[in-house]
């Protein structure tokens, strides 16, 4: 280590006869495979304390914020979601990951790219800018986990992924189907998955909604598991249904935090009673390790309506577990 190395500061301490860096690893950690000691209540924030960088040469996975809520139809605030999810993730990044059991980044080197820059005074460019930004990241050959933002951001994210993989199976955790029709010109967080089907970004026959509790007479060929059905079927049956339906297709996973009951996720734009408990959603998610999930997002966290950060914590845990799924797959195939 050279004398000019910025890690040779007061943040370098000796413990039990060995030297280790502590604190602010978002900026001081140069290796996306490692992590070191950090105060959960202090330090520079990144998602799970991952190195904050746009150098993707050592990364296999990238976390990126998409701070946009101009397409919301009810309560705003999801543009603040990436910031809140990062803050809530601090404790999750400080010790061995559950249920992975260890450091997932040793096999899945992961960095925090920061947020896509979306010019708020040019809303007509938002979709194009998201697609271009996601495409730039995907060109590095990494898996992309995006933090929204309202749910409209999934449409350009899907477009960026489908450009590389072809039509994808969509695994959607949500209170709403988001397949209501529009004229194809609106930025709307309730219509984008019908447009995704019409544009050939997703394969409806391999796609599935999980946790739905708003009525839409048209399924457009997408399998629907309502929240009451999930409650009655149980976790294992839901996992089996998703895996059977998606099969060997490449899939994109989108997790709208309002799939959770408002008791578990009050900080969201369109809360609906009767949703999944946090434990149900996490157990279902953790059962999808055999599914070929090539990209994912977690959306619709609205911090102004959150209490005690429980919505942000739920979202951070979901995002953490998606990375653990990817890490486990890398570990099995290494």
Order of alpha helices (4+ residues) and beta strands (2+ residues): beta-beta-alpha-beta-beta-alpha-beta-alpha-beta-alpha-beta-alpha-beta-beta-alpha-alpha-beta-alpha-beta-alpha
